[in-house]
Amino acid sequence: MPQMSPLSWWLLFMFFIMLLLLFSIMNYYILFYTSQKKDSIKLMTKSMNWKW
């Protein structure tokens, strides 16, 4: 089995690094996080009286 040349290893490494960066950037910019104020979030609490 022939060994890979150092240049091929370097190109393979760079290819995977670019893939990782592209994937990370895409995930960062595709997901749209809506900014919600804490005042607008209301917890709906309902008290329950259990009658046994």
KOLRO-836848 format. One record per residue: residue number from 1; residue in one letter; y, x, z of N, C-alpha, C in turn. Coordinates in pm, 1 decimal. Atoms other than C-alpha are relative to their C-alpha. Layout:
N
+------+------+----------+----------+----------+----------+----------+----------+----------+----------+----------+
: resi : resn :     n_py :     n_px :     n_pz :    ca_py :    ca_px :    ca_pz :     c_py :     c_px :     c_pz :
+------+------+----------+----------+----------+----------+----------+----------+----------+----------+----------+
:  NUM :    A :        Y :        X :        Z :        Y :        X :        Z :        Y :        X :        Z :
...
+------+------+----------+----------+----------+----------+----------+----------+----------+----------+----------+
This chain:
52
+------+------+----------+----------+----------+----------+----------+----------+----------+----------+----------+
: resi : resn :     n_py :     n_px :     n_pz :    ca_py :    ca_px :    ca_pz :     c_py :     c_px :     c_pz :
+------+------+----------+----------+----------+----------+----------+----------+----------+----------+----------+
:    1 :    M :   -117.7 :     84.5 :      0.0 :      0.0 :      0.0 :      0.0 :    124.1 :     89.1 :      0.0 :
:    2 :    P :   -118.3 :    -87.5 :      6.0 :    326.7 :    162.1 :   -106.4 :    105.9 :    -38.9 :    104.4 :
:    3 :    Q :   -105.3 :     24.8 :    -98.2 :    606.7 :    197.8 :    139.2 :    128.3 :    -39.2 :    -71.9 :
:    4 :    M :   -128.3 :     38.9 :     58.9 :    944.2 :     42.1 :     81.8 :     99.2 :    113.8 :     15.3 :
:    5 :    S :   -103.3 :   -103.8 :     -9.6 :   1233.1 :    271.6 :     11.6 :    106.2 :    -43.8 :    101.7 :
:    6 :    P :   -103.2 :     35.5 :    -98.7 :   1515.3 :    286.7 :    267.6 :    106.4 :    -94.3 :    -56.3 :
:    7 :    L :    -99.3 :     88.0 :     60.0 :   1751.3 :    118.0 :     23.3 :    -49.9 :   -144.3 :     -2.1 :
:    8 :    S :     55.9 :    135.3 :      0.8 :   1520.0 :   -181.1 :     -4.6 :      3.0 :    -61.5 :    139.6 :
:    9 :    W :     -8.5 :     50.3 :   -136.2 :   1504.1 :   -212.5 :    373.0 :    142.0 :    -39.7 :     34.5 :
:   10 :    W :   -141.4 :     27.5 :    -26.8 :   1880.7 :   -198.8 :    391.2 :     44.3 :   -128.4 :    -70.6 :
:   11 :    L :    -34.9 :    121.2 :     73.7 :   1918.7 :   -466.8 :    124.3 :    -63.7 :   -123.9 :     62.9 :
:   12 :    L :     66.9 :    111.1 :    -66.8 :   1665.8 :   -687.6 :    297.8 :     71.1 :    -35.8 :    130.4 :
:   13 :    F :    -73.0 :     20.2 :   -124.3 :   1846.7 :   -643.7 :    627.1 :    133.9 :    -69.6 :    -26.2 :
:   14 :    M :   -128.5 :     59.8 :     33.2 :   2182.8 :   -725.6 :    468.1 :    -16.2 :   -144.2 :    -49.3 :
:   15 :    F :     26.1 :    134.4 :     47.8 :   2036.1 :  -1029.9 :    298.3 :    -19.8 :    -97.1 :    116.6 :
:   16 :    F :     23.9 :     87.3 :   -114.2 :   1912.4 :  -1175.9 :    628.5 :    123.2 :    -13.0 :     89.3 :
:   17 :    I :   -124.4 :      9.0 :    -76.6 :   2238.5 :  -1093.0 :    804.5 :     96.1 :    -97.9 :    -66.2 :
:   18 :    M :    -87.7 :     92.8 :     72.2 :   2433.3 :  -1275.6 :    535.0 :    -50.7 :   -143.9 :     11.4 :
:   19 :    L :     56.8 :    133.2 :    -16.1 :   2196.3 :  -1569.3 :    559.5 :     31.1 :    -55.4 :    138.9 :
:   20 :    L :    -30.9 :     41.9 :   -136.2 :   2244.4 :  -1584.1 :    935.1 :    147.3 :    -37.5 :     14.0 :
:   21 :    L :   -143.1 :     29.6 :     -7.2 :   2621.8 :  -1569.5 :    901.9 :     35.0 :   -128.2 :    -74.9 :
:   22 :    L :    -25.8 :    120.4 :     77.9 :   2626.8 :  -1834.8 :    633.5 :    -48.3 :   -124.6 :     73.9 :
:   23 :    F :     55.0 :    112.6 :    -74.2 :   2406.2 :  -2064.0 :    837.2 :     86.4 :    -32.1 :    122.4 :
:   24 :    S :    -81.7 :     20.9 :   -119.2 :   2618.5 :  -2015.7 :   1149.4 :    135.6 :    -60.4 :    -35.9 :
:   25 :    I :   -130.6 :     52.1 :     42.2 :   2945.9 :  -2077.1 :    967.3 :    -12.9 :   -144.3 :    -47.7 :
:   26 :    M :     19.8 :    136.7 :     46.7 :   2808.4 :  -2386.6 :    798.5 :    -20.9 :    -95.9 :    116.9 :
:   27 :    N :     21.3 :     85.9 :   -115.8 :   2686.9 :  -2528.9 :   1128.3 :    127.6 :    -19.7 :     79.9 :
:   28 :    Y :   -123.6 :     10.8 :    -75.8 :   3021.0 :  -2458.7 :   1290.2 :     97.8 :    -95.8 :    -67.1 :
:   29 :    Y :   -100.6 :     79.6 :     69.2 :   3232.4 :  -2625.9 :   1022.8 :    -50.1 :   -136.6 :    -46.7 :
:   30 :    I :     50.0 :    130.0 :     44.7 :   3003.5 :  -2912.3 :    919.2 :      5.0 :   -102.3 :    113.2 :
:   31 :    L :     -1.2 :     92.6 :   -112.0 :   2974.3 :  -3064.4 :   1264.4 :    143.6 :    -28.0 :     40.5 :
:   32 :    F :   -136.5 :     39.7 :    -34.2 :   3289.2 :  -3258.4 :   1339.6 :     -1.0 :    -59.9 :    138.9 :
:   33 :    Y :     -3.9 :     47.2 :   -136.1 :   3352.4 :  -3295.0 :   1707.7 :    128.5 :    -79.3 :     21.4 :
:   34 :    T :   -118.8 :     79.4 :    -26.3 :   3586.0 :  -3579.4 :   1794.8 :     47.9 :     31.1 :    140.6 :
:   35 :    S :    -55.0 :    -31.3 :   -131.3 :   3815.9 :  -3491.8 :   2077.1 :     35.8 :   -130.5 :     69.6 :
:   36 :    Q :    -24.4 :    121.1 :    -77.0 :   3813.5 :  -3764.8 :   2334.0 :     67.4 :     37.7 :    130.5 :
:   37 :    K :    -67.3 :    -24.1 :   -126.4 :   4049.1 :  -3780.3 :   2624.0 :    -86.1 :    -54.5 :    113.2 :
:   38 :    K :     80.4 :     44.8 :   -113.2 :   3895.1 :  -3819.3 :   2963.9 :     48.1 :   -136.4 :     50.3 :
:   39 :    D :    -51.5 :    129.8 :    -41.2 :   4121.2 :  -4118.1 :   3027.2 :    -63.0 :   -112.9 :    -80.7 :
:   40 :    S :     54.4 :    105.4 :     84.5 :   3970.2 :  -4308.1 :   2738.7 :   -146.3 :    -30.6 :     31.0 :
:   41 :    I :    140.0 :     22.5 :    -35.8 :   3618.0 :  -4270.5 :   2873.3 :     -5.1 :    -78.2 :    131.0 :
:   42 :    K :     10.2 :     82.5 :   -120.0 :   3548.2 :  -4549.6 :   3115.6 :   -147.5 :    -23.4 :     29.4 :
:   43 :    L :    138.0 :     23.7 :    -39.8 :   3228.6 :  -4574.7 :   3305.2 :    -15.9 :   -146.4 :     37.7 :
:   44 :    M :     26.1 :    140.5 :    -29.0 :   3091.1 :  -4922.9 :   3312.6 :    -98.8 :     -8.0 :    115.3 :
:   45 :    T :     88.1 :     14.5 :   -115.4 :   2955.8 :  -4970.8 :   3658.3 :     -7.4 :   -147.1 :     37.6 :
:   46 :    K :     22.3 :    139.9 :    -34.9 :   2809.5 :  -5300.0 :   3754.8 :    -81.0 :     -3.0 :    129.5 :
:   47 :    S :     73.7 :      5.0 :   -125.5 :   2712.9 :  -5370.3 :   4107.8 :   -102.6 :   -111.2 :     -6.9 :
:   48 :    M :    108.6 :     97.3 :      4.7 :   2386.1 :  -5548.1 :   4141.7 :    -42.9 :    -31.9 :    142.6 :
:   49 :    N :     46.4 :     45.2 :   -131.4 :   2302.6 :  -5751.0 :   4448.7 :   -141.1 :    -53.1 :    -15.8 :
:   50 :    W :    138.6 :     40.8 :     12.7 :   1930.3 :  -5773.9 :   4479.4 :    -31.1 :   -106.5 :    104.6 :
:   51 :    K :     35.0 :    108.4 :    -90.5 :   1809.0 :  -6097.8 :   4630.2 :   -150.8 :    -13.7 :      2.1 :
:   52 :    W :    145.7 :      4.4 :     -9.2 :   1451.5 :  -6067.4 :   4745.7 :    -43.9 :   -117.9 :     79.8 :
+------+------+----------+----------+----------+----------+----------+----------+----------+----------+----------+
